[in-house]
Amino acid sequence: MSHREVPAPPGLPDSWRVHLPMFEGPLDLLLHLVKINELEIGDIPVAVICDQFHEYLGLMEELNLDIAGEYIYEAALLIHLKSRMLLPKRPVEDGGEGEDPRQQLVERLLEYRRIKEAAQTLAETHRVRQGIWTRQTDLKELRDEEDDSLDMGEISVFDLLGALREVLVRYDRDHPDPLLLDPAAFSVRDQIDRLIGNMEAGRPFNLIDDLRGRRARGEVVAAFLAVLELARLRLIRLHQTDAGDLLLYRTTRELSQEELEGIPG
Amino acid sequence: MSDKSQIEAVVEAILFVTSDPISRDQLAQVFEGVDQVVANEAIDSVLARYDGADGRGIRVEEVAGGVRLVTRPELHGYLRKFFEVSGRTRMSMAALETLAIVGYRQPITAPEVQELRAVNSSGVLKTLLERRLIRIGGRKKVVGKPFLYRTTREFLMHFGLESLQDLPPLEDFEEVFGGDAEEV
């Protein structure tokens, strides 16, 4: 928990500044409420805590502070718990007491408190150890060979990302932008003519191989659209082999003049 | 290379030069044909030179499975002034909480960290990764195969721990603080 200064509303003196405790999260706030009410974590009066939790959220809202979704979620959990506490306890068959509905909340609070205290200890250690200086030797400079390899055990995702970025930068440098081609250079109609011209009746025509032979991305797209158009006009049949190859077969149908004109450029 | 004082001198020289903790085994490797016990004794006597002696600015610390020379923490202010460094990095409470969770509950996934803190912790995890205090060590074999986070050697060095076993047990806090936690 830390304190955050909320600036005074505009037009009001600075002394209106409010000191509002800031919490690390809803569990931190709950622990705070348990503490100021001098409650036992194992026996929390849910109704009281629930109301105070909502009061705090209301205060945050009044001060125009953003309320994180986690708080709202926790507030809903508390209301749910409060309502369950109001229900009569369901009798348990073996005669013992049923599970306390608060059990989960208690466990979460205890675990969070343990973590929080561990964090305080780390903070103290951190503070002391900040004062300890070590030598700044870079062993790499001492080694005879120029070796910028990393110890595998110490490689992190960020090293990989860094390496990737370097590769990409180098790739861009070694591969300058290609010459720009006229985007209209490849028309669907030309591709239809080309495909039909290359197909022989009864012989399979491998589409993937054909597309690999295209020189530019735009040509591939045009050829693909041409195939769709040919299939729509039932001038070809499409067949996919088990190996994933796409084979085209020319049908016996011929293209009428009317259809030819209907094909988009 | 069997003269004891000579071996001690070499150990001290290596410690003087290196910044990362060096394990005893690594040190002993330098002395070919020297009995392991003798090498270890030499190392111990070098460590003893710096141990608790008044008027010394450095000491040997055993951390992350090795030994290294460090300055004494009380000299921090002077070093800062001399090197004109304003301060050292600070760590937010959110970062420390998250670090504590990963430290004590590793390997752990981001959703599990979030569950414990009841606060979205992905940003904090990222910061800790960048500072190399935690690392990604595998994926959990559950739906979505989330990353498993672990602490690093850097973490041990930062907090002066020889190994993870040196983390104070969580239960200790219950004893120290009794039934109720103290807010700081």
Interface residues (C-beta under 8 A of the other chain):
Chain A: M1 S2 E24 G25 P26 L27 L31 H32 K35 E40 I41 A68 E70 E74 R108 E111 Y112 R113 R114 I115 K116 E117 A118 A119 Q120 T121 L122 A123 T125 H126 V128 R129 Q130 G131 I132 W133 T134 R135 Q136 T137 D138 L139 L142 G153 E154 S156 V157 F158
Chain B: F16 V17 T18 S19 D20 E61 R68 L69 V70 T71 R72 P73 E74 L75 H76 L79 R88 T89 M91 M93 A94 L96 E97 L99 A100 I101 G103 Y104 L116 R117 A118 V119 N120 L129 E130 R132 R135 I136 T152 R153 H158 F159 G160 L167 P168 L170 F173 E174 F177 G179 D180 A181 E183 V184
